[in-house]
Amino acid sequence: MVSSLVVIPARLASTRLPGKPLADIAGRPMVLRVWDAAIAANIGPVVVAAADQEIYDAVTAAGGTAILTDPNLPSGSDRVWQATQAFDPDGKYDVLLNLQGDLPTFEPQALRAVMDVMANPAYDVGTLVAPVTSDAEKNAPSVVKVACDFSEDTQTAPALYFSRQPIPWGNGPLWHHIGVYGWRRAALERFVALPPSGLEKRESLEQLRALEAGMRIGCTRLASAPFGVDTPEDLERARRAFGA
């Protein structure tokens, strides 16, 4: 049996929406809306990797578990690894799920879908994709696309490349990457020890570091992509989703 730990990295420093993990959504901070979804997935303990004392305090006051991480860490992946080392120093958990703290409408079954990828030992990392449904989505650099191909009867497929450009060329579906990851523990430990890779820096996509290092990333598909909260307009949309 594969044992999993869910880690939600969160930090207050955001250029477009400062303080967003603690933004109120129908009476509950956004990071706790994400925590609620992770708990409902029922796949293992849930820990918030908090870069700030205010996030730590909000999570623990609500009865959750939080770990204070170095605010100067370069990425959410580094935050997940540091929190894992503090919470699970003995290596009890085989798979570490990195759930972004700005996905308040994330569905619990989507997190369980990542674990379906991790059931295949061929993959070092699992992640989620959804169909690209419009030309605006296709051409937006903020929407990361994945070169992967699903046969009719399969739910998972290997990721061959990630780009901010529409890939691959030619007729067929395009896939929108959803930035939620399942890491084998050894893979994440190796990943955070590697320097940023050339393609990672060129595309500004850290998952390319894993591919360039020879790690295999598997994708599973969802019917639609959950939206992340990056702007005040996104926040209002999230509030409406919860009836606020």
DRENKEZA-562300 format. One record per residue (C-alpha): residue number from 1; residue in one letter; x negated, y, z. Coordinates in nm, 3 decimals. Each point is the difference from the previous one (the first is absolute). Example, Ala and Ser with C-alpha at 12.3 -4.5 7.8 and 13.67 -1.06 7.14 Angstrom:
BEGIN
<atom><num>1</num><residu>a</residu><X>-1.230</X><Y>-0.450</Y><Z>0.780</Z></atom>
<atom><num>2</num><residu>s</residu><X>-0.137</X><Y>0.344</Y><Z>-0.066</Z></atom>
END
This chain:
BEGIN
<atom><num>1</num><residu>m</residu><X>0.000</X><Y>0.000</Y><Z>0.000</Z></atom>
<atom><num>2</num><residu>v</residu><X>-0.121</X><Y>0.347</Y><Z>-0.090</Z></atom>
<atom><num>3</num><residu>s</residu><X>0.031</X><Y>0.246</Y><Z>0.288</Z></atom>
<atom><num>4</num><residu>s</residu><X>0.050</X><Y>0.367</Y><Z>-0.078</Z></atom>
<atom><num>5</num><residu>l</residu><X>-0.042</X><Y>0.336</Y><Z>0.169</Z></atom>
<atom><num>6</num><residu>v</residu><X>0.168</X><Y>0.314</Y><Z>-0.133</Z></atom>
<atom><num>7</num><residu>v</residu><X>-0.198</X><Y>0.323</Y><Z>0.037</Z></atom>
<atom><num>8</num><residu>i</residu><X>0.148</X><Y>0.341</Y><Z>-0.085</Z></atom>
<atom><num>9</num><residu>p</residu><X>-0.270</X><Y>0.266</Y><Z>-0.050</Z></atom>
<atom><num>10</num><residu>a</residu><X>0.122</X><Y>0.352</Y><Z>0.081</Z></atom>
<atom><num>11</num><residu>r</residu><X>-0.163</X><Y>0.341</Y><Z>0.030</Z></atom>
<atom><num>12</num><residu>l</residu><X>0.134</X><Y>0.352</Y><Z>0.040</Z></atom>
<atom><num>13</num><residu>a</residu><X>-0.238</X><Y>0.163</Y><Z>-0.251</Z></atom>
<atom><num>14</num><residu>s</residu><X>0.191</X><Y>0.026</Y><Z>-0.327</Z></atom>
<atom><num>15</num><residu>t</residu><X>-0.057</X><Y>0.278</Y><Z>-0.249</Z></atom>
<atom><num>16</num><residu>r</residu><X>0.351</X><Y>-0.004</Y><Z>-0.149</Z></atom>
<atom><num>17</num><residu>l</residu><X>0.203</X><Y>-0.083</Y><Z>0.312</Z></atom>
<atom><num>18</num><residu>p</residu><X>-0.195</X><Y>0.062</Y><Z>0.323</Z></atom>
<atom><num>19</num><residu>g</residu><X>0.107</X><Y>-0.214</Y><Z>0.295</Z></atom>
<atom><num>20</num><residu>k</residu><X>0.213</X><Y>-0.228</Y><Z>-0.217</Z></atom>
<atom><num>21</num><residu>p</residu><X>-0.026</X><Y>-0.321</Y><Z>0.213</Z></atom>
<atom><num>22</num><residu>l</residu><X>0.190</X><Y>0.185</Y><Z>0.274</Z></atom>
<atom><num>23</num><residu>a</residu><X>0.250</X><Y>0.168</Y><Z>-0.234</Z></atom>
<atom><num>24</num><residu>d</residu><X>0.351</X><Y>-0.058</Y><Z>0.130</Z></atom>
<atom><num>25</num><residu>i</residu><X>0.224</X><Y>-0.228</Y><Z>-0.206</Z></atom>
<atom><num>26</num><residu>a</residu><X>0.348</X><Y>-0.027</Y><Z>0.153</Z></atom>
<atom><num>27</num><residu>g</residu><X>-0.135</X><Y>0.031</Y><Z>0.354</Z></atom>
<atom><num>28</num><residu>r</residu><X>-0.303</X><Y>-0.226</Y><Z>-0.036</Z></atom>
<atom><num>29</num><residu>p</residu><X>-0.358</X><Y>0.081</Y><Z>-0.109</Z></atom>
<atom><num>30</num><residu>m</residu><X>-0.089</X><Y>-0.131</Y><Z>-0.346</Z></atom>
<atom><num>31</num><residu>v</residu><X>-0.275</X><Y>-0.229</Y><Z>0.130</Z></atom>
<atom><num>32</num><residu>l</residu><X>0.258</X><Y>-0.171</Y><Z>0.222</Z></atom>
<atom><num>33</num><residu>r</residu><X>0.235</X><Y>-0.046</Y><Z>-0.296</Z></atom>
<atom><num>34</num><residu>v</residu><X>-0.283</X><Y>-0.192</Y><Z>-0.167</Z></atom>
<atom><num>35</num><residu>w</residu><X>-0.071</X><Y>-0.186</Y><Z>0.324</Z></atom>
<atom><num>36</num><residu>d</residu><X>0.369</X><Y>-0.101</Y><Z>0.016</Z></atom>
<atom><num>37</num><residu>a</residu><X>-0.026</X><Y>-0.159</Y><Z>-0.346</Z></atom>
<atom><num>38</num><residu>a</residu><X>-0.318</X><Y>-0.185</Y><Z>0.093</Z></atom>
<atom><num>39</num><residu>i</residu><X>0.158</X><Y>-0.137</Y><Z>0.317</Z></atom>
<atom><num>40</num><residu>a</residu><X>0.309</X><Y>-0.108</Y><Z>-0.195</Z></atom>
<atom><num>41</num><residu>a</residu><X>-0.220</X><Y>-0.193</Y><Z>-0.246</Z></atom>
<atom><num>42</num><residu>n</residu><X>-0.085</X><Y>-0.231</Y><Z>0.293</Z></atom>
<atom><num>43</num><residu>i</residu><X>-0.331</X><Y>-0.122</Y><Z>-0.139</Z></atom>
<atom><num>44</num><residu>g</residu><X>-0.232</X><Y>0.088</Y><Z>0.287</Z></atom>
<atom><num>45</num><residu>p</residu><X>-0.098</X><Y>0.271</Y><Z>0.249</Z></atom>
<atom><num>46</num><residu>v</residu><X>0.014</X><Y>0.361</Y><Z>-0.116</Z></atom>
<atom><num>47</num><residu>v</residu><X>-0.266</X><Y>0.255</Y><Z>0.092</Z></atom>
<atom><num>48</num><residu>v</residu><X>-0.024</X><Y>0.368</Y><Z>-0.095</Z></atom>
<atom><num>49</num><residu>a</residu><X>-0.356</X><Y>0.110</Y><Z>-0.076</Z></atom>
<atom><num>50</num><residu>a</residu><X>0.032</X><Y>0.358</Y><Z>0.124</Z></atom>
<atom><num>51</num><residu>a</residu><X>-0.257</X><Y>0.260</Y><Z>-0.096</Z></atom>
<atom><num>52</num><residu>d</residu><X>0.155</X><Y>0.249</Y><Z>0.244</Z></atom>
<atom><num>53</num><residu>q</residu><X>0.103</X><Y>-0.006</Y><Z>0.364</Z></atom>
<atom><num>54</num><residu>e</residu><X>0.346</X><Y>0.139</Y><Z>-0.086</Z></atom>
<atom><num>55</num><residu>i</residu><X>0.075</X><Y>-0.300</Y><Z>-0.223</Z></atom>
<atom><num>56</num><residu>y</residu><X>-0.130</X><Y>-0.239</Y><Z>0.265</Z></atom>
<atom><num>57</num><residu>d</residu><X>0.222</X><Y>0.163</Y><Z>0.262</Z></atom>
<atom><num>58</num><residu>a</residu><X>0.313</X><Y>-0.010</Y><Z>-0.220</Z></atom>
<atom><num>59</num><residu>v</residu><X>-0.044</X><Y>-0.368</Y><Z>-0.081</Z></atom>
<atom><num>60</num><residu>t</residu><X>-0.078</X><Y>-0.115</Y><Z>0.353</Z></atom>
<atom><num>61</num><residu>a</residu><X>0.284</X><Y>0.210</Y><Z>0.146</Z></atom>
<atom><num>62</num><residu>a</residu><X>0.237</X><Y>-0.191</Y><Z>-0.229</Z></atom>
<atom><num>63</num><residu>g</residu><X>-0.133</X><Y>-0.333</Y><Z>0.125</Z></atom>
<atom><num>64</num><residu>g</residu><X>-0.229</X><Y>-0.067</Y><Z>-0.294</Z></atom>
<atom><num>65</num><residu>t</residu><X>-0.368</X><Y>-0.091</Y><Z>-0.009</Z></atom>
<atom><num>66</num><residu>a</residu><X>-0.252</X><Y>0.255</Y><Z>-0.125</Z></atom>
<atom><num>67</num><residu>i</residu><X>-0.378</X><Y>0.010</Y><Z>-0.025</Z></atom>
<atom><num>68</num><residu>l</residu><X>-0.188</X><Y>0.330</Y><Z>-0.015</Z></atom>
<atom><num>69</num><residu>t</residu><X>-0.242</X><Y>0.000</Y><Z>-0.293</Z></atom>
<atom><num>70</num><residu>d</residu><X>-0.282</X><Y>0.232</Y><Z>-0.099</Z></atom>
<atom><num>71</num><residu>p</residu><X>0.166</X><Y>0.300</Y><Z>-0.173</Z></atom>
<atom><num>72</num><residu>n</residu><X>-0.301</X><Y>0.031</Y><Z>-0.231</Z></atom>
<atom><num>73</num><residu>l</residu><X>0.044</X><Y>-0.341</Y><Z>-0.163</Z></atom>
<atom><num>74</num><residu>p</residu><X>0.015</X><Y>0.040</Y><Z>-0.379</Z></atom>
<atom><num>75</num><residu>s</residu><X>0.310</X><Y>-0.206</Y><Z>-0.077</Z></atom>
<atom><num>76</num><residu>g</residu><X>0.302</X><Y>-0.187</Y><Z>0.129</Z></atom>
<atom><num>77</num><residu>s</residu><X>-0.180</X><Y>-0.328</Y><Z>-0.069</Z></atom>
<atom><num>78</num><residu>d</residu><X>-0.281</X><Y>0.102</Y><Z>0.236</Z></atom>
<atom><num>79</num><residu>r</residu><X>0.261</X><Y>0.095</Y><Z>0.260</Z></atom>
<atom><num>80</num><residu>v</residu><X>0.169</X><Y>-0.338</Y><Z>-0.036</Z></atom>
<atom><num>81</num><residu>w</residu><X>-0.330</X><Y>-0.181</Y><Z>0.049</Z></atom>
<atom><num>82</num><residu>q</residu><X>-0.098</X><Y>0.203</Y><Z>0.306</Z></atom>
<atom><num>83</num><residu>a</residu><X>0.341</X><Y>-0.056</Y><Z>0.161</Z></atom>
<atom><num>84</num><residu>t</residu><X>-0.017</X><Y>-0.372</Y><Z>-0.078</Z></atom>
<atom><num>85</num><residu>q</residu><X>-0.337</X><Y>-0.034</Y><Z>0.169</Z></atom>
<atom><num>86</num><residu>a</residu><X>0.138</X><Y>0.167</Y><Z>0.313</Z></atom>
<atom><num>87</num><residu>f</residu><X>0.330</X><Y>-0.189</Y><Z>0.008</Z></atom>
<atom><num>88</num><residu>d</residu><X>-0.129</X><Y>-0.341</Y><Z>-0.111</Z></atom>
<atom><num>89</num><residu>p</residu><X>-0.371</X><Y>-0.028</Y><Z>0.078</Z></atom>
<atom><num>90</num><residu>d</residu><X>0.015</X><Y>-0.381</Y><Z>-0.003</Z></atom>
<atom><num>91</num><residu>g</residu><X>0.130</X><Y>-0.024</Y><Z>-0.356</Z></atom>
<atom><num>92</num><residu>k</residu><X>0.331</X><Y>-0.168</Y><Z>0.077</Z></atom>
<atom><num>93</num><residu>y</residu><X>0.176</X><Y>0.149</Y><Z>-0.303</Z></atom>
<atom><num>94</num><residu>d</residu><X>-0.096</X><Y>-0.119</Y><Z>-0.350</Z></atom>
<atom><num>95</num><residu>v</residu><X>0.189</X><Y>0.257</Y><Z>-0.208</Z></atom>
<atom><num>96</num><residu>l</residu><X>0.006</X><Y>0.374</Y><Z>0.070</Z></atom>
<atom><num>97</num><residu>l</residu><X>0.289</X><Y>0.191</Y><Z>-0.153</Z></atom>
<atom><num>98</num><residu>n</residu><X>-0.065</X><Y>0.366</Y><Z>-0.071</Z></atom>
<atom><num>99</num><residu>l</residu><X>0.339</X><Y>0.175</Y><Z>-0.006</Z></atom>
<atom><num>100</num><residu>q</residu><X>-0.017</X><Y>0.371</Y><Z>-0.082</Z></atom>
<atom><num>101</num><residu>g</residu><X>0.151</X><Y>0.226</Y><Z>0.264</Z></atom>
<atom><num>102</num><residu>d</residu><X>0.180</X><Y>0.220</Y><Z>-0.255</Z></atom>
<atom><num>103</num><residu>l</residu><X>0.249</X><Y>-0.259</Y><Z>-0.131</Z></atom>
<atom><num>104</num><residu>p</residu><X>0.299</X><Y>0.055</Y><Z>0.231</Z></atom>
<atom><num>105</num><residu>t</residu><X>0.250</X><Y>-0.180</Y><Z>-0.228</Z></atom>
<atom><num>106</num><residu>f</residu><X>-0.223</X><Y>-0.306</Y><Z>-0.046</Z></atom>
<atom><num>107</num><residu>e</residu><X>0.199</X><Y>-0.324</Y><Z>0.011</Z></atom>
<atom><num>108</num><residu>p</residu><X>-0.110</X><Y>-0.279</Y><Z>0.238</Z></atom>
<atom><num>109</num><residu>q</residu><X>0.034</X><Y>-0.265</Y><Z>-0.272</Z></atom>
<atom><num>110</num><residu>a</residu><X>-0.258</X><Y>0.184</Y><Z>-0.209</Z></atom>
<atom><num>111</num><residu>l</residu><X>-0.259</X><Y>-0.054</Y><Z>0.274</Z></atom>
<atom><num>112</num><residu>r</residu><X>0.091</X><Y>-0.368</Y><Z>0.008</Z></atom>
<atom><num>113</num><residu>a</residu><X>-0.055</X><Y>-0.006</Y><Z>-0.378</Z></atom>
<atom><num>114</num><residu>v</residu><X>-0.365</X><Y>0.097</Y><Z>0.051</Z></atom>
<atom><num>115</num><residu>m</residu><X>-0.037</X><Y>-0.309</Y><Z>0.216</Z></atom>
<atom><num>116</num><residu>d</residu><X>0.128</X><Y>-0.209</Y><Z>-0.290</Z></atom>
<atom><num>117</num><residu>v</residu><X>-0.308</X><Y>0.111</Y><Z>-0.195</Z></atom>
<atom><num>118</num><residu>m</residu><X>-0.228</X><Y>-0.083</Y><Z>0.290</Z></atom>
<atom><num>119</num><residu>a</residu><X>0.133</X><Y>-0.355</Y><Z>0.005</Z></atom>
<atom><num>120</num><residu>n</residu><X>-0.220</X><Y>-0.053</Y><Z>-0.308</Z></atom>
<atom><num>121</num><residu>p</residu><X>-0.359</X><Y>-0.047</Y><Z>0.121</Z></atom>
<atom><num>122</num><residu>a</residu><X>-0.132</X><Y>0.118</Y><Z>-0.338</Z></atom>
<atom><num>123</num><residu>y</residu><X>0.076</X><Y>0.361</Y><Z>0.096</Z></atom>
<atom><num>124</num><residu>d</residu><X>-0.211</X><Y>0.213</Y><Z>0.232</Z></atom>
<atom><num>125</num><residu>v</residu><X>0.253</X><Y>0.284</Y><Z>-0.002</Z></atom>
<atom><num>126</num><residu>g</residu><X>0.375</X><Y>0.014</Y><Z>-0.061</Z></atom>
<atom><num>127</num><residu>t</residu><X>0.203</X><Y>0.302</Y><Z>-0.106</Z></atom>
<atom><num>128</num><residu>l</residu><X>0.332</X><Y>0.111</Y><Z>-0.149</Z></atom>
<atom><num>129</num><residu>v</residu><X>0.114</X><Y>0.131</Y><Z>-0.338</Z></atom>
<atom><num>130</num><residu>a</residu><X>0.328</X><Y>0.116</Y><Z>-0.147</Z></atom>
<atom><num>131</num><residu>p</residu><X>0.106</X><Y>0.076</Y><Z>-0.359</Z></atom>
<atom><num>132</num><residu>v</residu><X>-0.072</X><Y>0.344</Y><Z>-0.143</Z></atom>
<atom><num>133</num><residu>t</residu><X>0.342</X><Y>0.132</Y><Z>-0.100</Z></atom>
<atom><num>134</num><residu>s</residu><X>-0.057</X><Y>0.337</Y><Z>-0.169</Z></atom>
<atom><num>135</num><residu>d</residu><X>-0.246</X><Y>0.189</Y><Z>-0.218</Z></atom>
<atom><num>136</num><residu>a</residu><X>-0.056</X><Y>0.246</Y><Z>0.285</Z></atom>
<atom><num>137</num><residu>e</residu><X>-0.103</X><Y>-0.286</Y><Z>0.230</Z></atom>
<atom><num>138</num><residu>k</residu><X>-0.211</X><Y>-0.154</Y><Z>-0.277</Z></atom>
<atom><num>139</num><residu>n</residu><X>-0.197</X><Y>0.319</Y><Z>-0.062</Z></atom>
<atom><num>140</num><residu>a</residu><X>-0.031</X><Y>0.135</Y><Z>0.356</Z></atom>
<atom><num>141</num><residu>p</residu><X>-0.360</X><Y>-0.028</Y><Z>0.128</Z></atom>
<atom><num>142</num><residu>s</residu><X>0.142</X><Y>-0.030</Y><Z>0.353</Z></atom>
<atom><num>143</num><residu>v</residu><X>0.163</X><Y>-0.331</Y><Z>-0.098</Z></atom>
<atom><num>144</num><residu>v</residu><X>-0.265</X><Y>-0.272</Y><Z>-0.006</Z></atom>
<atom><num>145</num><residu>k</residu><X>0.051</X><Y>-0.262</Y><Z>-0.269</Z></atom>
<atom><num>146</num><residu>v</residu><X>-0.119</X><Y>-0.363</Y><Z>0.014</Z></atom>
<atom><num>147</num><residu>a</residu><X>-0.106</X><Y>-0.223</Y><Z>-0.287</Z></atom>
<atom><num>148</num><residu>c</residu><X>0.170</X><Y>-0.327</Y><Z>0.091</Z></atom>
<atom><num>149</num><residu>d</residu><X>0.225</X><Y>-0.241</Y><Z>-0.185</Z></atom>
<atom><num>150</num><residu>f</residu><X>0.284</X><Y>-0.206</Y><Z>0.143</Z></atom>
<atom><num>151</num><residu>s</residu><X>0.138</X><Y>-0.298</Y><Z>-0.186</Z></atom>
<atom><num>152</num><residu>e</residu><X>0.377</X><Y>-0.041</Y><Z>0.016</Z></atom>
<atom><num>153</num><residu>d</residu><X>-0.005</X><Y>-0.255</Y><Z>0.280</Z></atom>
<atom><num>154</num><residu>t</residu><X>-0.274</X><Y>0.148</Y><Z>0.223</Z></atom>
<atom><num>155</num><residu>q</residu><X>0.023</X><Y>0.257</Y><Z>0.275</Z></atom>
<atom><num>156</num><residu>t</residu><X>-0.374</X><Y>0.059</Y><Z>0.039</Z></atom>
<atom><num>157</num><residu>a</residu><X>-0.281</X><Y>0.090</Y><Z>-0.239</Z></atom>
<atom><num>158</num><residu>p</residu><X>-0.366</X><Y>0.106</Y><Z>0.026</Z></atom>
<atom><num>159</num><residu>a</residu><X>-0.083</X><Y>0.371</Y><Z>-0.023</Z></atom>
<atom><num>160</num><residu>l</residu><X>-0.263</X><Y>0.057</Y><Z>-0.268</Z></atom>
<atom><num>161</num><residu>y</residu><X>-0.031</X><Y>0.379</Y><Z>0.031</Z></atom>
<atom><num>162</num><residu>f</residu><X>0.159</X><Y>0.305</Y><Z>0.163</Z></atom>
<atom><num>163</num><residu>s</residu><X>0.017</X><Y>0.342</Y><Z>-0.164</Z></atom>
<atom><num>164</num><residu>r</residu><X>0.175</X><Y>0.334</Y><Z>0.015</Z></atom>
<atom><num>165</num><residu>q</residu><X>0.047</X><Y>-0.035</Y><Z>-0.376</Z></atom>
<atom><num>166</num><residu>p</residu><X>0.271</X><Y>-0.222</Y><Z>-0.157</Z></atom>
<atom><num>167</num><residu>i</residu><X>-0.150</X><Y>-0.349</Y><Z>-0.032</Z></atom>
<atom><num>168</num><residu>p</residu><X>-0.004</X><Y>-0.240</Y><Z>-0.177</Z></atom>
<atom><num>169</num><residu>w</residu><X>0.051</X><Y>0.126</Y><Z>-0.355</Z></atom>
<atom><num>170</num><residu>g</residu><X>0.268</X><Y>-0.152</Y><Z>-0.223</Z></atom>
<atom><num>171</num><residu>n</residu><X>0.357</X><Y>-0.116</Y><Z>0.038</Z></atom>
<atom><num>172</num><residu>g</residu><X>0.114</X><Y>-0.141</Y><Z>0.331</Z></atom>
<atom><num>173</num><residu>p</residu><X>0.075</X><Y>0.107</Y><Z>0.355</Z></atom>
<atom><num>174</num><residu>l</residu><X>-0.223</X><Y>0.231</Y><Z>0.200</Z></atom>
<atom><num>175</num><residu>w</residu><X>-0.044</X><Y>-0.052</Y><Z>0.373</Z></atom>
<atom><num>176</num><residu>h</residu><X>-0.005</X><Y>0.267</Y><Z>0.269</Z></atom>
<atom><num>177</num><residu>h</residu><X>-0.235</X><Y>-0.084</Y><Z>0.286</Z></atom>
<atom><num>178</num><residu>i</residu><X>0.139</X><Y>0.026</Y><Z>0.353</Z></atom>
<atom><num>179</num><residu>g</residu><X>-0.285</X><Y>0.070</Y><Z>0.242</Z></atom>
<atom><num>180</num><residu>v</residu><X>0.067</X><Y>-0.274</Y><Z>0.255</Z></atom>
<atom><num>181</num><residu>y</residu><X>-0.267</X><Y>-0.267</Y><Z>0.043</Z></atom>
<atom><num>182</num><residu>g</residu><X>-0.052</X><Y>-0.337</Y><Z>0.158</Z></atom>
<atom><num>183</num><residu>w</residu><X>-0.369</X><Y>-0.063</Y><Z>0.067</Z></atom>
<atom><num>184</num><residu>r</residu><X>-0.169</X><Y>-0.320</Y><Z>0.100</Z></atom>
<atom><num>185</num><residu>r</residu><X>-0.194</X><Y>0.102</Y><Z>0.305</Z></atom>
<atom><num>186</num><residu>a</residu><X>-0.341</X><Y>-0.081</Y><Z>-0.150</Z></atom>
<atom><num>187</num><residu>a</residu><X>0.087</X><Y>0.191</Y><Z>-0.318</Z></atom>
<atom><num>188</num><residu>l</residu><X>0.088</X><Y>0.320</Y><Z>0.188</Z></atom>
<atom><num>189</num><residu>e</residu><X>-0.311</X><Y>-0.027</Y><Z>0.215</Z></atom>
<atom><num>190</num><residu>r</residu><X>-0.209</X><Y>-0.028</Y><Z>-0.317</Z></atom>
<atom><num>191</num><residu>f</residu><X>0.193</X><Y>0.275</Y><Z>-0.180</Z></atom>
<atom><num>192</num><residu>v</residu><X>-0.050</X><Y>0.271</Y><Z>0.263</Z></atom>
<atom><num>193</num><residu>a</residu><X>-0.374</X><Y>-0.079</Y><Z>0.013</Z></atom>
<atom><num>194</num><residu>l</residu><X>-0.039</X><Y>0.065</Y><Z>-0.375</Z></atom>
<atom><num>195</num><residu>p</residu><X>-0.079</X><Y>0.346</Y><Z>-0.138</Z></atom>
<atom><num>196</num><residu>p</residu><X>0.259</X><Y>0.161</Y><Z>-0.228</Z></atom>
<atom><num>197</num><residu>s</residu><X>-0.035</X><Y>-0.151</Y><Z>-0.347</Z></atom>
<atom><num>198</num><residu>g</residu><X>-0.042</X><Y>0.179</Y><Z>-0.331</Z></atom>
<atom><num>199</num><residu>l</residu><X>0.350</X><Y>-0.066</Y><Z>-0.133</Z></atom>
<atom><num>200</num><residu>e</residu><X>0.149</X><Y>0.072</Y><Z>0.341</Z></atom>
<atom><num>201</num><residu>k</residu><X>-0.153</X><Y>0.348</Y><Z>-0.006</Z></atom>
<atom><num>202</num><residu>r</residu><X>0.095</X><Y>0.057</Y><Z>-0.363</Z></atom>
<atom><num>203</num><residu>e</residu><X>0.370</X><Y>-0.093</Y><Z>0.045</Z></atom>
<atom><num>204</num><residu>s</residu><X>0.019</X><Y>0.098</Y><Z>0.371</Z></atom>
<atom><num>205</num><residu>l</residu><X>0.145</X><Y>-0.345</Y><Z>0.077</Z></atom>
<atom><num>206</num><residu>e</residu><X>-0.166</X><Y>-0.201</Y><Z>0.276</Z></atom>
<atom><num>207</num><residu>q</residu><X>0.147</X><Y>-0.335</Y><Z>-0.113</Z></atom>
<atom><num>208</num><residu>l</residu><X>-0.241</X><Y>0.013</Y><Z>-0.294</Z></atom>
<atom><num>209</num><residu>r</residu><X>-0.283</X><Y>-0.044</Y><Z>0.249</Z></atom>
<atom><num>210</num><residu>a</residu><X>0.145</X><Y>-0.340</Y><Z>0.086</Z></atom>
<atom><num>211</num><residu>l</residu><X>0.030</X><Y>-0.101</Y><Z>-0.366</Z></atom>
<atom><num>212</num><residu>e</residu><X>-0.352</X><Y>0.119</Y><Z>-0.081</Z></atom>
<atom><num>213</num><residu>a</residu><X>-0.128</X><Y>-0.206</Y><Z>0.293</Z></atom>
<atom><num>214</num><residu>g</residu><X>0.159</X><Y>-0.312</Y><Z>-0.151</Z></atom>
<atom><num>215</num><residu>m</residu><X>0.299</X><Y>-0.026</Y><Z>0.231</Z></atom>
<atom><num>216</num><residu>r</residu><X>0.327</X><Y>-0.131</Y><Z>-0.145</Z></atom>
<atom><num>217</num><residu>i</residu><X>0.314</X><Y>0.207</Y><Z>0.052</Z></atom>
<atom><num>218</num><residu>g</residu><X>0.340</X><Y>-0.164</Y><Z>-0.043</Z></atom>
<atom><num>219</num><residu>c</residu><X>0.321</X><Y>0.194</Y><Z>-0.066</Z></atom>
<atom><num>220</num><residu>t</residu><X>0.358</X><Y>-0.087</Y><Z>0.073</Z></atom>
<atom><num>221</num><residu>r</residu><X>0.284</X><Y>0.192</Y><Z>-0.160</Z></atom>
<atom><num>222</num><residu>l</residu><X>0.286</X><Y>0.191</Y><Z>0.154</Z></atom>
<atom><num>223</num><residu>a</residu><X>0.310</X><Y>0.120</Y><Z>-0.183</Z></atom>
<atom><num>224</num><residu>s</residu><X>-0.080</X><Y>0.364</Y><Z>0.075</Z></atom>
<atom><num>225</num><residu>a</residu><X>-0.274</X><Y>0.205</Y><Z>0.167</Z></atom>
<atom><num>226</num><residu>p</residu><X>0.060</X><Y>0.153</Y><Z>0.344</Z></atom>
<atom><num>227</num><residu>f</residu><X>-0.083</X><Y>0.369</Y><Z>0.008</Z></atom>
<atom><num>228</num><residu>g</residu><X>-0.272</X><Y>0.151</Y><Z>0.212</Z></atom>
<atom><num>229</num><residu>v</residu><X>0.031</X><Y>0.331</Y><Z>0.184</Z></atom>
<atom><num>230</num><residu>d</residu><X>-0.260</X><Y>0.248</Y><Z>-0.121</Z></atom>
<atom><num>231</num><residu>t</residu><X>0.191</X><Y>0.328</Y><Z>-0.030</Z></atom>
<atom><num>232</num><residu>p</residu><X>0.276</X><Y>0.187</Y><Z>0.184</Z></atom>
<atom><num>233</num><residu>e</residu><X>0.237</X><Y>-0.108</Y><Z>-0.280</Z></atom>
<atom><num>234</num><residu>d</residu><X>-0.089</X><Y>-0.366</Y><Z>0.061</Z></atom>
<atom><num>235</num><residu>l</residu><X>0.067</X><Y>0.049</Y><Z>0.369</Z></atom>
<atom><num>236</num><residu>e</residu><X>0.348</X><Y>0.138</Y><Z>-0.068</Z></atom>
<atom><num>237</num><residu>r</residu><X>0.069</X><Y>-0.297</Y><Z>-0.227</Z></atom>
<atom><num>238</num><residu>a</residu><X>-0.102</X><Y>-0.237</Y><Z>0.280</Z></atom>
<atom><num>239</num><residu>r</residu><X>0.225</X><Y>0.183</Y><Z>0.246</Z></atom>
<atom><num>240</num><residu>r</residu><X>0.293</X><Y>-0.037</Y><Z>-0.239</Z></atom>
<atom><num>241</num><residu>a</residu><X>-0.073</X><Y>-0.373</Y><Z>-0.030</Z></atom>
<atom><num>242</num><residu>f</residu><X>0.053</X><Y>-0.029</Y><Z>0.377</Z></atom>
<atom><num>243</num><residu>g</residu><X>0.313</X><Y>0.215</Y><Z>-0.006</Z></atom>
<atom><num>244</num><residu>a</residu><X>-0.162</X><Y>0.312</Y><Z>0.142</Z></atom>
END
